[in-house]
Amino acid sequence: MTTTPKLSVLDLIPVRDGQTSAEAVRASIGLARLADRAGYERYWFAEHHNMPSVASTTPPVLIAAAAASTERIRVGSGGVMLPNHAPLVVAEQFAALEALAPGRIDLGIGRAPGSDPVITQLLRISGPTADVDRFPDHIADILALLSPDGATLRLTSGREYAIQATPAATEVPTLWLLGSSDYSAKLAAELGLPYVFANHFSGEGLERALELYRSGYRPSEAHPEPETFLTANVVVAPTAEEAAERALPQLRAMARLRLNRPMRPLETVDQALAAPRDSDAEQLIDAMRHRWIIGDADAAAAELRTLATRHGVEEIMVSPVAGARTDEPRDAAPGREQSLTLLAEALSA
């Protein structure tokens, strides 16, 4: 039986040439409002640092803005890169978000740094962070701090000291573990937590990760059954030709990243089409293009249904990576808006 998946959105807040990051953020908040109206399940912001083409650096701030601008959609992080933050700070930020938008907050947590080695080291020496080797302990700490009972710290004197994330909301954010390897799949299964495979970024090892998660799952009180969904890069347009053109700027940017070339703001569609040929990049682009969903609405909807059915998931989180044309408004994202609108309409038909 074919599955028609629920849809969600992962946003890295892409910044294109000639666009300020402030304009990119305004475009994404508008996109969140559109997703809310179109019936999308959730809207998550990623955490990446020091990338000219990405403005999504602080998920809690962006989540607060999106929550204030929407009515029903769940908003969250995809994810908070925990090694960059103290667990207590993360717990308090998401307790505050839950108080602001009760029942609508997701806390997605990842183990990667979300940046290059230099920025990772800068984060380590310039502020409170978490030891990556203690990642499982810090996940447990956050769960305890967010719970109604809070956590207990034993002082060197032997006295116990109660700690709780405040403001203490009536509900607790849903915590998801994110990953693109076996590690997070196994840990999520062991802790009885929902899990998301970062298929939009890696695409390798998906089947193994889901099998490890489902087969090793230990039921928890909050999550008696395993919960999982996939992410996917998606570009949808009225024609397959337009979709292919709008996918090109992000494909070229990902090729630059994998070739370890200097990063820069995203090209516009017009700039990408006019760029000289690059055989090294084109080889990578061809490989990535086969893993992305790029096409007209009917074709994209069919691919998403096939993906959901093949992997036994009822939800797919799309990363709308359609590029912009040079003459399109800088504080909006017509190509990404088009992708979300067409996809929602095709899947609901």
Salt bridges, closest charged atoms under 4 A:
ASP11 OD1 - ARG336 NH1 2.98
GLU23 OE1 - ARG330 NE 3.22
ASP36 OD1 - ARG72 NH1 3.35
GLU47 OE2 - HIS49 NE2 2.65
GLU47 OE1 - HIS85 NE2 3.06
ASP106 OD2 - ARG42 NH1 2.70
ASP106 OD1 - ARG74 NH2 2.83
ASP137 OD2 - ARG134 NE 3.55
ASP141 OD2 - HIS138 ND1 3.76
GLU160 OE2 - ARG154 NH2 2.73
ASP182 OD2 - ARG208 NE 2.58
GLU204 OE2 - ARG291 NH1 3.82
GLU227 OE2 - HIS223 ND1 2.69
GLU242 OE2 - ARG246 NE 3.02
GLU245 OE1 - ARG325 NH2 3.02
GLU267 OE1 - ARG252 NE 2.60
GLU267 OE2 - ARG264 NH2 3.53
ASP278 OD2 - ARG261 NH1 2.45
GLU282 OE1 - ARG277 NH2 2.58
ASP286 OD1 - ARG289 NH1 2.92
GLU315 OE2 - ARG42 NE 2.73
GLU328 OE2 - ARG246 NH2 2.69
